[in-house]
Amino acid sequence: MERLKILWMTWCGVLAPALAVAQETVAKTHAETGMGYLSAAIAVGASTLGAGLAVAVVGAAAMGAIGEKPELVGRALIFIGLAEGIAIYGLIIALMILQKL
C-alpha cells in the first residue's frame, strides 16, 4: 500500500506536470515535437522512479549485510551504484530524444 502511495505521489508531482507542459507544446508547435518532449519526460521520470525503488531495496539489504559483516562495504557500494545507474540510463535516453527534436 505504501508503494502505491509513492507511485501516486510521483505521478502527481512529476509525470502529470510534464504531460501538461507537453500538451502546451503540442498546442504551440507540431504534435511530433510535443510527443518528443513527453517521451523524454517519461524516460527520465520512469527511470528515476525505478532507480529510487531499486536503491531503497538494495540499500536496506546492504546496510543489514554491513551491520553483520563490516568487510562487505565495498561490495555493497557496487550494488548500490549499479541500481543508481538506472537513472543515468534514463537521462541519456532523454538527451538522445531531445537531440532529435
Phi and psi restraints in degrees (range 20) as a CNS / XPLOR table:
assign (resid 1 and name C) (resid 2 and name N)
       (resid 2 and name CA) (resid 2 and name C) 1.0 -66.4 20.0 2
assign (resid 2 and name N) (resid 2 and name CA)
       (resid 2 and name C) (resid 3 and name N) 1.0 -37.8 20.0 2
assign (resid 2 and name C) (resid 3 and name N)
       (resid 3 and name CA) (resid 3 and name C) 1.0 -66.6 20.0 2
assign (resid 3 and name N) (resid 3 and name CA)
       (resid 3 and name C) (resid 4 and name N) 1.0 -34.2 20.0 2
assign (resid 3 and name C) (resid 4 and name N)
       (resid 4 and name CA) (resid 4 and name C) 1.0 -65.4 20.0 2
assign (resid 4 and name N) (resid 4 and name CA)
       (resid 4 and name C) (resid 5 and name N) 1.0 -39.0 20.0 2
assign (resid 4 and name C) (resid 5 and name N)
       (resid 5 and name CA) (resid 5 and name C) 1.0 -64.5 20.0 2
assign (resid 5 and name N) (resid 5 and name CA)
       (resid 5 and name C) (resid 6 and name N) 1.0 -42.4 20.0 2
assign (resid 5 and name C) (resid 6 and name N)
       (resid 6 and name CA) (resid 6 and name C) 1.0 -64.2 20.0 2
assign (resid 6 and name N) (resid 6 and name CA)
       (resid 6 and name C) (resid 7 and name N) 1.0 -42.2 20.0 2
assign (resid 6 and name C) (resid 7 and name N)
       (resid 7 and name CA) (resid 7 and name C) 1.0 -63.3 20.0 2
assign (resid 7 and name N) (resid 7 and name CA)
       (resid 7 and name C) (resid 8 and name N) 1.0 -41.8 20.0 2
assign (resid 7 and name C) (resid 8 and name N)
       (resid 8 and name CA) (resid 8 and name C) 1.0 -65.9 20.0 2
assign (resid 8 and name N) (resid 8 and name CA)
       (resid 8 and name C) (resid 9 and name N) 1.0 -42.5 20.0 2
assign (resid 8 and name C) (resid 9 and name N)
       (resid 9 and name CA) (resid 9 and name C) 1.0 -65.1 20.0 2
assign (resid 9 and name N) (resid 9 and name CA)
       (resid 9 and name C) (resid 10 and name N) 1.0 -36.6 20.0 2
assign (resid 9 and name C) (resid 10 and name N)
       (resid 10 and name CA) (resid 10 and name C) 1.0 -65.3 20.0 2
assign (resid 10 and name N) (resid 10 and name CA)
       (resid 10 and name C) (resid 11 and name N) 1.0 -41.8 20.0 2
assign (resid 10 and name C) (resid 11 and name N)
       (resid 11 and name CA) (resid 11 and name C) 1.0 -61.2 20.0 2
assign (resid 11 and name N) (resid 11 and name CA)
       (resid 11 and name C) (resid 12 and name N) 1.0 -46.3 20.0 2
assign (resid 11 and name C) (resid 12 and name N)
       (resid 12 and name CA) (resid 12 and name C) 1.0 -69.5 20.0 2
assign (resid 12 and name N) (resid 12 and name CA)
       (resid 12 and name C) (resid 13 and name N) 1.0 -35.6 20.0 2
assign (resid 12 and name C) (resid 13 and name N)
       (resid 13 and name CA) (resid 13 and name C) 1.0 -89.4 20.0 2
assign (resid 13 and name N) (resid 13 and name CA)
       (resid 13 and name C) (resid 14 and name N) 1.0 -26.6 20.0 2
assign (resid 13 and name C) (resid 14 and name N)
       (resid 14 and name CA) (resid 14 and name C) 1.0 -117.2 20.0 2
assign (resid 14 and name N) (resid 14 and name CA)
       (resid 14 and name C) (resid 15 and name N) 1.0 -55.3 20.0 2
assign (resid 14 and name C) (resid 15 and name N)
       (resid 15 and name CA) (resid 15 and name C) 1.0 -78.4 20.0 2
assign (resid 15 and name N) (resid 15 and name CA)
       (resid 15 and name C) (resid 16 and name N) 1.0 -35.9 20.0 2
assign (resid 15 and name C) (resid 16 and name N)
       (resid 16 and name CA) (resid 16 and name C) 1.0 -65.7 20.0 2
assign (resid 16 and name N) (resid 16 and name CA)
       (resid 16 and name C) (resid 17 and name N) 1.0 -44.8 20.0 2
assign (resid 16 and name C) (resid 17 and name N)
       (resid 17 and name CA) (resid 17 and name C) 1.0 -62.8 20.0 2
assign (resid 17 and name N) (resid 17 and name CA)
       (resid 17 and name C) (resid 18 and name N) 1.0 -35.0 20.0 2
assign (resid 17 and name C) (resid 18 and name N)
       (resid 18 and name CA) (resid 18 and name C) 1.0 -64.3 20.0 2
assign (resid 18 and name N) (resid 18 and name CA)
       (resid 18 and name C) (resid 19 and name N) 1.0 -38.5 20.0 2
assign (resid 18 and name C) (resid 19 and name N)
       (resid 19 and name CA) (resid 19 and name C) 1.0 -64.3 20.0 2
assign (resid 19 and name N) (resid 19 and name CA)
       (resid 19 and name C) (resid 20 and name N) 1.0 -40.3 20.0 2
assign (resid 19 and name C) (resid 20 and name N)
       (resid 20 and name CA) (resid 20 and name C) 1.0 -65.1 20.0 2
assign (resid 20 and name N) (resid 20 and name CA)
       (resid 20 and name C) (resid 21 and name N) 1.0 -42.4 20.0 2
assign (resid 20 and name C) (resid 21 and name N)
       (resid 21 and name CA) (resid 21 and name C) 1.0 -64.9 20.0 2
assign (resid 21 and name N) (resid 21 and name CA)
       (resid 21 and name C) (resid 22 and name N) 1.0 -40.4 20.0 2
assign (resid 21 and name C) (resid 22 and name N)
       (resid 22 and name CA) (resid 22 and name C) 1.0 -65.4 20.0 2
assign (resid 22 and name N) (resid 22 and name CA)
       (resid 22 and name C) (resid 23 and name N) 1.0 -36.5 20.0 2
assign (resid 22 and name C) (resid 23 and name N)
       (resid 23 and name CA) (resid 23 and name C) 1.0 -68.1 20.0 2
assign (resid 23 and name N) (resid 23 and name CA)
       (resid 23 and name C) (resid 24 and name N) 1.0 -36.2 20.0 2
assign (resid 23 and name C) (resid 24 and name N)
       (resid 24 and name CA) (resid 24 and name C) 1.0 -64.6 20.0 2
assign (resid 24 and name N) (resid 24 and name CA)
       (resid 24 and name C) (resid 25 and name N) 1.0 -39.0 20.0 2
assign (resid 24 and name C) (resid 25 and name N)
       (resid 25 and name CA) (resid 25 and name C) 1.0 -65.5 20.0 2
assign (resid 25 and name N) (resid 25 and name CA)
       (resid 25 and name C) (resid 26 and name N) 1.0 -38.7 20.0 2
assign (resid 25 and name C) (resid 26 and name N)
       (resid 26 and name CA) (resid 26 and name C) 1.0 -62.9 20.0 2
assign (resid 26 and name N) (resid 26 and name CA)
       (resid 26 and name C) (resid 27 and name N) 1.0 -38.3 20.0 2
assign (resid 26 and name C) (resid 27 and name N)
       (resid 27 and name CA) (resid 27 and name C) 1.0 -67.5 20.0 2
assign (resid 27 and name N) (resid 27 and name CA)
       (resid 27 and name C) (resid 28 and name N) 1.0 -30.8 20.0 2
assign (resid 27 and name C) (resid 28 and name N)
       (resid 28 and name CA) (resid 28 and name C) 1.0 -87.3 20.0 2
assign (resid 28 and name N) (resid 28 and name CA)
       (resid 28 and name C) (resid 29 and name N) 1.0 -35.6 20.0 2
assign (resid 28 and name C) (resid 29 and name N)
       (resid 29 and name CA) (resid 29 and name C) 1.0 -127.9 20.0 2
assign (resid 29 and name N) (resid 29 and name CA)
       (resid 29 and name C) (resid 30 and name N) 1.0 -162.3 20.0 2
assign (resid 29 and name C) (resid 30 and name N)
       (resid 30 and name CA) (resid 30 and name C) 1.0 -69.4 20.0 2
assign (resid 30 and name N) (resid 30 and name CA)
       (resid 30 and name C) (resid 31 and name N) 1.0 155.7 20.0 2
assign (resid 30 and name C) (resid 31 and name N)
       (resid 31 and name CA) (resid 31 and name C) 1.0 -65.2 20.0 2
assign (resid 31 and name N) (resid 31 and name CA)
       (resid 31 and name C) (resid 32 and name N) 1.0 -31.7 20.0 2
assign (resid 31 and name C) (resid 32 and name N)
       (resid 32 and name CA) (resid 32 and name C) 1.0 -65.0 20.0 2
assign (resid 32 and name N) (resid 32 and name CA)
       (resid 32 and name C) (resid 33 and name N) 1.0 -39.3 20.0 2
assign (resid 32 and name C) (resid 33 and name N)
       (resid 33 and name CA) (resid 33 and name C) 1.0 -66.0 20.0 2
assign (resid 33 and name N) (resid 33 and name CA)
       (resid 33 and name C) (resid 34 and name N) 1.0 -41.8 20.0 2
assign (resid 33 and name C) (resid 34 and name N)
       (resid 34 and name CA) (resid 34 and name C) 1.0 -63.4 20.0 2
assign (resid 34 and name N) (resid 34 and name CA)
       (resid 34 and name C) (resid 35 and name N) 1.0 -41.6 20.0 2
assign (resid 34 and name C) (resid 35 and name N)
       (resid 35 and name CA) (resid 35 and name C) 1.0 -67.1 20.0 2
assign (resid 35 and name N) (resid 35 and name CA)
       (resid 35 and name C) (resid 36 and name N) 1.0 -31.3 20.0 2
assign (resid 35 and name C) (resid 36 and name N)
       (resid 36 and name CA) (resid 36 and name C) 1.0 -65.1 20.0 2
assign (resid 36 and name N) (resid 36 and name CA)
       (resid 36 and name C) (resid 37 and name N) 1.0 -44.4 20.0 2
assign (resid 36 and name C) (resid 37 and name N)
       (resid 37 and name CA) (resid 37 and name C) 1.0 -64.2 20.0 2
assign (resid 37 and name N) (resid 37 and name CA)
       (resid 37 and name C) (resid 38 and name N) 1.0 -39.7 20.0 2
assign (resid 37 and name C) (resid 38 and name N)
       (resid 38 and name CA) (resid 38 and name C) 1.0 -64.8 20.0 2
assign (resid 38 and name N) (resid 38 and name CA)
       (resid 38 and name C) (resid 39 and name N) 1.0 -43.0 20.0 2
assign (resid 38 and name C) (resid 39 and name N)
       (resid 39 and name CA) (resid 39 and name C) 1.0 -66.7 20.0 2
assign (resid 39 and name N) (resid 39 and name CA)
       (resid 39 and name C) (resid 40 and name N) 1.0 -35.8 20.0 2
assign (resid 39 and name C) (resid 40 and name N)
       (resid 40 and name CA) (resid 40 and name C) 1.0 -65.9 20.0 2
assign (resid 40 and name N) (resid 40 and name CA)
       (resid 40 and name C) (resid 41 and name N) 1.0 -40.7 20.0 2
assign (resid 40 and name C) (resid 41 and name N)
       (resid 41 and name CA) (resid 41 and name C) 1.0 -66.0 20.0 2
assign (resid 41 and name N) (resid 41 and name CA)
       (resid 41 and name C) (resid 42 and name N) 1.0 -40.3 20.0 2
assign (resid 41 and name C) (resid 42 and name N)
       (resid 42 and name CA) (resid 42 and name C) 1.0 -67.0 20.0 2
assign (resid 42 and name N) (resid 42 and name CA)
       (resid 42 and name C) (resid 43 and name N) 1.0 -38.1 20.0 2
assign (resid 42 and name C) (resid 43 and name N)
       (resid 43 and name CA) (resid 43 and name C) 1.0 -61.2 20.0 2
assign (resid 43 and name N) (resid 43 and name CA)
       (resid 43 and name C) (resid 44 and name N) 1.0 -45.0 20.0 2
assign (resid 43 and name C) (resid 44 and name N)
       (resid 44 and name CA) (resid 44 and name C) 1.0 -70.2 20.0 2
assign (resid 44 and name N) (resid 44 and name CA)
       (resid 44 and name C) (resid 45 and name N) 1.0 -44.9 20.0 2
assign (resid 44 and name C) (resid 45 and name N)
       (resid 45 and name CA) (resid 45 and name C) 1.0 -64.0 20.0 2
assign (resid 45 and name N) (resid 45 and name CA)
       (resid 45 and name C) (resid 46 and name N) 1.0 -46.2 20.0 2
assign (resid 45 and name C) (resid 46 and name N)
       (resid 46 and name CA) (resid 46 and name C) 1.0 -68.7 20.0 2
assign (resid 46 and name N) (resid 46 and name CA)
       (resid 46 and name C) (resid 47 and name N) 1.0 -40.5 20.0 2
assign (resid 46 and name C) (resid 47 and name N)
       (resid 47 and name CA) (resid 47 and name C) 1.0 -68.6 20.0 2
assign (resid 47 and name N) (resid 47 and name CA)
       (resid 47 and name C) (resid 48 and name N) 1.0 -35.5 20.0 2
assign (resid 47 and name C) (resid 48 and name N)
       (resid 48 and name CA) (resid 48 and name C) 1.0 -68.3 20.0 2
assign (resid 48 and name N) (resid 48 and name CA)
       (resid 48 and name C) (resid 49 and name N) 1.0 -39.6 20.0 2
assign (resid 48 and name C) (resid 49 and name N)
       (resid 49 and name CA) (resid 49 and name C) 1.0 -63.6 20.0 2
assign (resid 49 and name N) (resid 49 and name CA)
       (resid 49 and name C) (resid 50 and name N) 1.0 -44.3 20.0 2
assign (resid 49 and name C) (resid 50 and name N)
       (resid 50 and name CA) (resid 50 and name C) 1.0 -63.5 20.0 2
assign (resid 50 and name N) (resid 50 and name CA)
       (resid 50 and name C) (resid 51 and name N) 1.0 -40.5 20.0 2
assign (resid 50 and name C) (resid 51 and name N)
       (resid 51 and name CA) (resid 51 and name C) 1.0 -66.4 20.0 2
assign (resid 51 and name N) (resid 51 and name CA)
       (resid 51 and name C) (resid 52 and name N) 1.0 -38.2 20.0 2
assign (resid 51 and name C) (resid 52 and name N)
       (resid 52 and name CA) (resid 52 and name C) 1.0 -63.9 20.0 2
assign (resid 52 and name N) (resid 52 and name CA)
       (resid 52 and name C) (resid 53 and name N) 1.0 -43.6 20.0 2
assign (resid 52 and name C) (resid 53 and name N)
       (resid 53 and name CA) (resid 53 and name C) 1.0 -65.2 20.0 2
assign (resid 53 and name N) (resid 53 and name CA)
       (resid 53 and name C) (resid 54 and name N) 1.0 -40.2 20.0 2
assign (resid 53 and name C) (resid 54 and name N)
       (resid 54 and name CA) (resid 54 and name C) 1.0 -66.0 20.0 2
assign (resid 54 and name N) (resid 54 and name CA)
       (resid 54 and name C) (resid 55 and name N) 1.0 -43.2 20.0 2
assign (resid 54 and name C) (resid 55 and name N)
       (resid 55 and name CA) (resid 55 and name C) 1.0 -65.9 20.0 2
assign (resid 55 and name N) (resid 55 and name CA)
       (resid 55 and name C) (resid 56 and name N) 1.0 -35.1 20.0 2
assign (resid 55 and name C) (resid 56 and name N)
       (resid 56 and name CA) (resid 56 and name C) 1.0 -63.0 20.0 2
assign (resid 56 and name N) (resid 56 and name CA)
       (resid 56 and name C) (resid 57 and name N) 1.0 -45.5 20.0 2
assign (resid 56 and name C) (resid 57 and name N)
       (resid 57 and name CA) (resid 57 and name C) 1.0 -70.9 20.0 2
assign (resid 57 and name N) (resid 57 and name CA)
       (resid 57 and name C) (resid 58 and name N) 1.0 -48.8 20.0 2
assign (resid 57 and name C) (resid 58 and name N)
       (resid 58 and name CA) (resid 58 and name C) 1.0 -68.4 20.0 2
assign (resid 58 and name N) (resid 58 and name CA)
       (resid 58 and name C) (resid 59 and name N) 1.0 -38.4 20.0 2
assign (resid 58 and name C) (resid 59 and name N)
       (resid 59 and name CA) (resid 59 and name C) 1.0 -65.1 20.0 2
assign (resid 59 and name N) (resid 59 and name CA)
       (resid 59 and name C) (resid 60 and name N) 1.0 -40.6 20.0 2
assign (resid 59 and name C) (resid 60 and name N)
       (resid 60 and name CA) (resid 60 and name C) 1.0 -64.3 20.0 2
assign (resid 60 and name N) (resid 60 and name CA)
       (resid 60 and name C) (resid 61 and name N) 1.0 -43.1 20.0 2
assign (resid 60 and name C) (resid 61 and name N)
       (resid 61 and name CA) (resid 61 and name C) 1.0 -66.8 20.0 2
assign (resid 61 and name N) (resid 61 and name CA)
       (resid 61 and name C) (resid 62 and name N) 1.0 -37.7 20.0 2
assign (resid 61 and name C) (resid 62 and name N)
       (resid 62 and name CA) (resid 62 and name C) 1.0 -66.4 20.0 2
assign (resid 62 and name N) (resid 62 and name CA)
       (resid 62 and name C) (resid 63 and name N) 1.0 -41.4 20.0 2
assign (resid 62 and name C) (resid 63 and name N)
       (resid 63 and name CA) (resid 63 and name C) 1.0 -65.6 20.0 2
assign (resid 63 and name N) (resid 63 and name CA)
       (resid 63 and name C) (resid 64 and name N) 1.0 -36.0 20.0 2
assign (resid 63 and name C) (resid 64 and name N)
       (resid 64 and name CA) (resid 64 and name C) 1.0 -65.6 20.0 2
assign (resid 64 and name N) (resid 64 and name CA)
       (resid 64 and name C) (resid 65 and name N) 1.0 -41.0 20.0 2
assign (resid 64 and name C) (resid 65 and name N)
       (resid 65 and name CA) (resid 65 and name C) 1.0 -68.4 20.0 2
assign (resid 65 and name N) (resid 65 and name CA)
       (resid 65 and name C) (resid 66 and name N) 1.0 -39.3 20.0 2
assign (resid 65 and name C) (resid 66 and name N)
       (resid 66 and name CA) (resid 66 and name C) 1.0 -67.8 20.0 2
assign (resid 66 and name N) (resid 66 and name CA)
       (resid 66 and name C) (resid 67 and name N) 1.0 -33.4 20.0 2
assign (resid 66 and name C) (resid 67 and name N)
       (resid 67 and name CA) (resid 67 and name C) 1.0 -63.4 20.0 2
assign (resid 67 and name N) (resid 67 and name CA)
       (resid 67 and name C) (resid 68 and name N) 1.0 -33.9 20.0 2
assign (resid 67 and name C) (resid 68 and name N)
       (resid 68 and name CA) (resid 68 and name C) 1.0 -86.2 20.0 2
assign (resid 68 and name N) (resid 68 and name CA)
       (resid 68 and name C) (resid 69 and name N) 1.0 -39.5 20.0 2
assign (resid 68 and name C) (resid 69 and name N)
       (resid 69 and name CA) (resid 69 and name C) 1.0 -133.2 20.0 2
assign (resid 69 and name N) (resid 69 and name CA)
       (resid 69 and name C) (resid 70 and name N) 1.0 98.8 20.0 2
assign (resid 69 and name C) (resid 70 and name N)
       (resid 70 and name CA) (resid 70 and name C) 1.0 -63.1 20.0 2
assign (resid 70 and name N) (resid 70 and name CA)
       (resid 70 and name C) (resid 71 and name N) 1.0 -19.0 20.0 2
assign (resid 70 and name C) (resid 71 and name N)
       (resid 71 and name CA) (resid 71 and name C) 1.0 -74.9 20.0 2
assign (resid 71 and name N) (resid 71 and name CA)
       (resid 71 and name C) (resid 72 and name N) 1.0 -2.6 20.0 2
assign (resid 71 and name C) (resid 72 and name N)
       (resid 72 and name CA) (resid 72 and name C) 1.0 -91.4 20.0 2
assign (resid 72 and name N) (resid 72 and name CA)
       (resid 72 and name C) (resid 73 and name N) 1.0 13.0 20.0 2
assign (resid 72 and name C) (resid 73 and name N)
       (resid 73 and name CA) (resid 73 and name C) 1.0 -61.4 20.0 2
assign (resid 73 and name N) (resid 73 and name CA)
       (resid 73 and name C) (resid 74 and name N) 1.0 -45.3 20.0 2
assign (resid 73 and name C) (resid 74 and name N)
       (resid 74 and name CA) (resid 74 and name C) 1.0 -61.3 20.0 2
assign (resid 74 and name N) (resid 74 and name CA)
       (resid 74 and name C) (resid 75 and name N) 1.0 -46.0 20.0 2
assign (resid 74 and name C) (resid 75 and name N)
       (resid 75 and name CA) (resid 75 and name C) 1.0 -64.9 20.0 2
assign (resid 75 and name N) (resid 75 and name CA)
       (resid 75 and name C) (resid 76 and name N) 1.0 -39.1 20.0 2
assign (resid 75 and name C) (resid 76 and name N)
       (resid 76 and name CA) (resid 76 and name C) 1.0 -64.5 20.0 2
assign (resid 76 and name N) (resid 76 and name CA)
       (resid 76 and name C) (resid 77 and name N) 1.0 -41.2 20.0 2
assign (resid 76 and name C) (resid 77 and name N)
       (resid 77 and name CA) (resid 77 and name C) 1.0 -65.2 20.0 2
assign (resid 77 and name N) (resid 77 and name CA)
       (resid 77 and name C) (resid 78 and name N) 1.0 -34.1 20.0 2
assign (resid 77 and name C) (resid 78 and name N)
       (resid 78 and name CA) (resid 78 and name C) 1.0 -63.5 20.0 2
assign (resid 78 and name N) (resid 78 and name CA)
       (resid 78 and name C) (resid 79 and name N) 1.0 -44.2 20.0 2
assign (resid 78 and name C) (resid 79 and name N)
       (resid 79 and name CA) (resid 79 and name C) 1.0 -67.7 20.0 2
assign (resid 79 and name N) (resid 79 and name CA)
       (resid 79 and name C) (resid 80 and name N) 1.0 -36.1 20.0 2
assign (resid 79 and name C) (resid 80 and name N)
       (resid 80 and name CA) (resid 80 and name C) 1.0 -67.3 20.0 2
assign (resid 80 and name N) (resid 80 and name CA)
       (resid 80 and name C) (resid 81 and name N) 1.0 -39.3 20.0 2
assign (resid 80 and name C) (resid 81 and name N)
       (resid 81 and name CA) (resid 81 and name C) 1.0 -64.7 20.0 2
assign (resid 81 and name N) (resid 81 and name CA)
       (resid 81 and name C) (resid 82 and name N) 1.0 -37.8 20.0 2
assign (resid 81 and name C) (resid 82 and name N)
       (resid 82 and name CA) (resid 82 and name C) 1.0 -65.4 20.0 2
assign (resid 82 and name N) (resid 82 and name CA)
       (resid 82 and name C) (resid 83 and name N) 1.0 -38.0 20.0 2
assign (resid 82 and name C) (resid 83 and name N)
       (resid 83 and name CA) (resid 83 and name C) 1.0 -67.9 20.0 2
assign (resid 83 and name N) (resid 83 and name CA)
       (resid 83 and name C) (resid 84 and name N) 1.0 -37.0 20.0 2
assign (resid 83 and name C) (resid 84 and name N)
       (resid 84 and name CA) (resid 84 and name C) 1.0 -71.7 20.0 2
assign (resid 84 and name N) (resid 84 and name CA)
       (resid 84 and name C) (resid 85 and name N) 1.0 -23.7 20.0 2
assign (resid 84 and name C) (resid 85 and name N)
       (resid 85 and name CA) (resid 85 and name C) 1.0 -61.7 20.0 2
assign (resid 85 and name N) (resid 85 and name CA)
       (resid 85 and name C) (resid 86 and name N) 1.0 -22.3 20.0 2
assign (resid 85 and name C) (resid 86 and name N)
       (resid 86 and name CA) (resid 86 and name C) 1.0 -59.8 20.0 2
assign (resid 86 and name N) (resid 86 and name CA)
       (resid 86 and name C) (resid 87 and name N) 1.0 -40.8 20.0 2
assign (resid 86 and name C) (resid 87 and name N)
       (resid 87 and name CA) (resid 87 and name C) 1.0 -66.0 20.0 2
assign (resid 87 and name N) (resid 87 and name CA)
       (resid 87 and name C) (resid 88 and name N) 1.0 -37.7 20.0 2
assign (resid 87 and name C) (resid 88 and name N)
       (resid 88 and name CA) (resid 88 and name C) 1.0 -66.6 20.0 2
assign (resid 88 and name N) (resid 88 and name CA)
       (resid 88 and name C) (resid 89 and name N) 1.0 -38.4 20.0 2
assign (resid 88 and name C) (resid 89 and name N)
       (resid 89 and name CA) (resid 89 and name C) 1.0 -62.7 20.0 2
assign (resid 89 and name N) (resid 89 and name CA)
       (resid 89 and name C) (resid 90 and name N) 1.0 -40.9 20.0 2
assign (resid 89 and name C) (resid 90 and name N)
       (resid 90 and name CA) (resid 90 and name C) 1.0 -63.5 20.0 2
assign (resid 90 and name N) (resid 90 and name CA)
       (resid 90 and name C) (resid 91 and name N) 1.0 -39.3 20.0 2
assign (resid 90 and name C) (resid 91 and name N)
       (resid 91 and name CA) (resid 91 and name C) 1.0 -65.2 20.0 2
assign (resid 91 and name N) (resid 91 and name CA)
       (resid 91 and name C) (resid 92 and name N) 1.0 -39.8 20.0 2
assign (resid 91 and name C) (resid 92 and name N)
       (resid 92 and name CA) (resid 92 and name C) 1.0 -64.1 20.0 2
assign (resid 92 and name N) (resid 92 and name CA)
       (resid 92 and name C) (resid 93 and name N) 1.0 -43.1 20.0 2
assign (resid 92 and name C) (resid 93 and name N)
       (resid 93 and name CA) (resid 93 and name C) 1.0 -63.0 20.0 2
assign (resid 93 and name N) (resid 93 and name CA)
       (resid 93 and name C) (resid 94 and name N) 1.0 -41.1 20.0 2
assign (resid 93 and name C) (resid 94 and name N)
       (resid 94 and name CA) (resid 94 and name C) 1.0 -63.4 20.0 2
assign (resid 94 and name N) (resid 94 and name CA)
       (resid 94 and name C) (resid 95 and name N) 1.0 -41.0 20.0 2
assign (resid 94 and name C) (resid 95 and name N)
       (resid 95 and name CA) (resid 95 and name C) 1.0 -64.5 20.0 2
assign (resid 95 and name N) (resid 95 and name CA)
       (resid 95 and name C) (resid 96 and name N) 1.0 -37.4 20.0 2
assign (resid 95 and name C) (resid 96 and name N)
       (resid 96 and name CA) (resid 96 and name C) 1.0 -65.1 20.0 2
assign (resid 96 and name N) (resid 96 and name CA)
       (resid 96 and name C) (resid 97 and name N) 1.0 -39.3 20.0 2
assign (resid 96 and name C) (resid 97 and name N)
       (resid 97 and name CA) (resid 97 and name C) 1.0 -65.4 20.0 2
assign (resid 97 and name N) (resid 97 and name CA)
       (resid 97 and name C) (resid 98 and name N) 1.0 -45.5 20.0 2
assign (resid 97 and name C) (resid 98 and name N)
       (resid 98 and name CA) (resid 98 and name C) 1.0 -66.4 20.0 2
assign (resid 98 and name N) (resid 98 and name CA)
       (resid 98 and name C) (resid 99 and name N) 1.0 -28.2 20.0 2
assign (resid 98 and name C) (resid 99 and name N)
       (resid 99 and name CA) (resid 99 and name C) 1.0 -66.9 20.0 2
assign (resid 99 and name N) (resid 99 and name CA)
       (resid 99 and name C) (resid 100 and name N) 1.0 -30.6 20.0 2
assign (resid 99 and name C) (resid 100 and name N)
       (resid 100 and name CA) (resid 100 and name C) 1.0 -77.7 20.0 2
assign (resid 100 and name N) (resid 100 and name CA)
       (resid 100 and name C) (resid 101 and name N) 1.0 -15.2 20.0 2
